[in-house]
Amino acid sequence: MPKTLSLALLADGEFRSGQDLADSLGVSRTAVWKQLNKLSAETGLKIESAKGRGYRIPGGIDLLDADAVNAALSSEAALLLSSLVLLESVDSTNAELMRHAASGPVAGRVCSAEQQTAGRGRRGREWVSPFASNLYMSLAWEFEQGAAVLEGLSLAVGVAVVRALENCGLPAVQLKWPNDILYQGAKLGGVLLEMTGDAAGTCQVVVGVGLNVSMPEAAAGAIDQDWTDIATASGGAPPRRNVLLAALLNELLPLVAGFEAAGFGPWREAWQALDAFAGTDVILHAGPRQTAGVARGVDERGALLLETTLGVQPIYGGEISLRPAP
Ligand code: BTN
């Protein structure tokens, strides 16, 4: 009999009595009360208690569930998926897979978590990752020919994420170079690729995707950029996170499996069709340097094409951000 209380027992939002919970765990009612206080402190979830009725999570919560994810996978994705690890809490799903990458085969390993305590964004930023509200997932894959063949992979991932959202009924999502996911100009999600191994030979890549699904206001205070979430974009009816996770895997697993052979070329046109900044005046920030120009899409390597008074120049990844000119 498990002695630790799982939030799944309260996920439906209905009251469960302290005695009922205590009996199902084989512990005392005081132990249940203590565990619920601890869970509430760790997750930020409001757990209500009412005399004579017990405990409940008002409104319930939509927890990640491996059976629900597996049930919504395409046959191709199911074949490519080697393991699906769903955690209640982790520092970062990317960090978790990077740790595994150091010690064994990782191709097709997927990790998602209800909460990240040290979610990583690009440029050393924090990725705000409250419990059971958004989607945080990472996928590991192995490539034989080193980092050079991975040019443009993060852009292709952006296209795959937009397709997954479309398949869940969310159209009009756009991309911002290199790989922000935007809805009506505000950030809906982001992509973070990390690599380990031999940069000139066999290397392991972790593709991390974060999507704001139903961002709680309390957590949103920590976000330092213009953001939105899928709940807002879908008029208050976001898809279930398990369905969303499966939709992402249905797009991402075939993408990584075919990328070494095909490269970014086949993705370029699709990326440009989703480019929120095409033909727009922009300022590139590269460290202390700023360059004004017009965004002219991307080349076959995924470099941004920036038109300045010197002509059209390719701008390669790294720590560059793109903002509309004032
Ligand atoms: C960005 O800054 O735009 C990239 C954000 C990437 C966040 C995701 S959430 C899942 C994975 N784990 C992390 O720690 N980061 C990525």
Residues whose N, C-alpha, C, O or C-beta is under 5 A from the ligand:
A	BS01	BTN	S92 T93 N94 A118 G119 R120 G121 R122 W127 Y136 M137 S138 G189 G190 V191 L192 G208 V209 G210
